Amino acid sequence: MKNLGQMMKQAQAMQERMAEMQAGLERVEITGQSGGGMVQATLSGKGDLKRLKIDPSLMDPAEAEVVEDLIVAAHADAKAKVEAHTAEEMAKLTGGLNLPAGLKLPF
């Protein structure tokens, strides 16, 4: 039973570190861009859109569809970076332990 008690302590410690990591992700802001930086989307570590910056030269009404596409691309770039950052932080937390996809921590 000693091992079970130790496992429970480790699980509790991991849960605490996970909560700290999630709080840290709230403070992280990551920017993605498209169109050579003409459109920039900044997301929180949780994936919430915080800022959107559009170069004024793109404000031609005839270019609306291009701007819309660039916004989507910038958001996708930022989201990919957020996911990579989150995976990095999770790897630090779990010590490189490959947990199954979809496993929700804390338990």
Contacts in CASP RR format, 6 or more apart in sequence:
PFRMAT RR
TARGET T0000
AUTHOR 0000-0000-0000
METHOD contacts of the structure
MODEL  1
MKNLGQMMKQAQAMQERMAEMQAGLERVEITGQSGGGMVQATLSGKGDLK
RLKIDPSLMDPAEAEVVEDLIVAAHADAKAKVEAHTAEEMAKLTGGLNLP
AGLKLPF
11 107 0 8 1.000
14 93 0 8 1.000
14 94 0 8 1.000
14 105 0 8 1.000
14 106 0 8 1.000
15 105 0 8 1.000
15 106 0 8 1.000
15 107 0 8 1.000
17 93 0 8 1.000
18 93 0 8 1.000
18 105 0 8 1.000
18 106 0 8 1.000
19 106 0 8 1.000
21 89 0 8 1.000
21 90 0 8 1.000
21 93 0 8 1.000
25 44 0 8 1.000
25 45 0 8 1.000
25 46 0 8 1.000
25 85 0 8 1.000
25 86 0 8 1.000
25 89 0 8 1.000
26 44 0 8 1.000
26 45 0 8 1.000
26 46 0 8 1.000
28 44 0 8 1.000
28 45 0 8 1.000
28 82 0 8 1.000
28 85 0 8 1.000
29 42 0 8 1.000
29 43 0 8 1.000
29 44 0 8 1.000
29 45 0 8 1.000
29 50 0 8 1.000
30 42 0 8 1.000
30 43 0 8 1.000
30 45 0 8 1.000
30 78 0 8 1.000
30 81 0 8 1.000
30 82 0 8 1.000
30 85 0 8 1.000
31 40 0 8 1.000
31 41 0 8 1.000
31 42 0 8 1.000
31 43 0 8 1.000
31 51 0 8 1.000
31 78 0 8 1.000
31 81 0 8 1.000
32 40 0 8 1.000
32 41 0 8 1.000
32 42 0 8 1.000
32 43 0 8 1.000
32 74 0 8 1.000
32 75 0 8 1.000
32 77 0 8 1.000
32 78 0 8 1.000
32 81 0 8 1.000
33 39 0 8 1.000
33 40 0 8 1.000
33 41 0 8 1.000
33 74 0 8 1.000
33 77 0 8 1.000
33 78 0 8 1.000
34 70 0 8 1.000
34 71 0 8 1.000
34 73 0 8 1.000
34 74 0 8 1.000
34 77 0 8 1.000
35 70 0 8 1.000
35 73 0 8 1.000
35 74 0 8 1.000
37 55 0 8 1.000
37 74 0 8 1.000
38 54 0 8 1.000
38 55 0 8 1.000
38 57 0 8 1.000
38 58 0 8 1.000
38 70 0 8 1.000
39 52 0 8 1.000
39 53 0 8 1.000
39 54 0 8 1.000
39 55 0 8 1.000
39 58 0 8 1.000
39 67 0 8 1.000
39 70 0 8 1.000
39 71 0 8 1.000
39 73 0 8 1.000
39 74 0 8 1.000
40 51 0 8 1.000
40 52 0 8 1.000
40 53 0 8 1.000
40 74 0 8 1.000
41 49 0 8 1.000
41 51 0 8 1.000
41 52 0 8 1.000
41 53 0 8 1.000
41 71 0 8 1.000
41 74 0 8 1.000
41 75 0 8 1.000
41 77 0 8 1.000
41 78 0 8 1.000
42 49 0 8 1.000
42 50 0 8 1.000
42 51 0 8 1.000
42 52 0 8 1.000
42 53 0 8 1.000
42 78 0 8 1.000
43 49 0 8 1.000
43 50 0 8 1.000
43 75 0 8 1.000
43 78 0 8 1.000
43 79 0 8 1.000
43 82 0 8 1.000
44 50 0 8 1.000
44 82 0 8 1.000
45 82 0 8 1.000
45 85 0 8 1.000
45 86 0 8 1.000
46 82 0 8 1.000
47 78 0 8 1.000
47 79 0 8 1.000
47 82 0 8 1.000
49 75 0 8 1.000
52 71 0 8 1.000
52 74 0 8 1.000
54 67 0 8 1.000
54 70 0 8 1.000
54 71 0 8 1.000
58 66 0 8 1.000
58 67 0 8 1.000
58 70 0 8 1.000
59 67 0 8 1.000
90 99 0 8 1.000
99 105 0 8 1.000
END
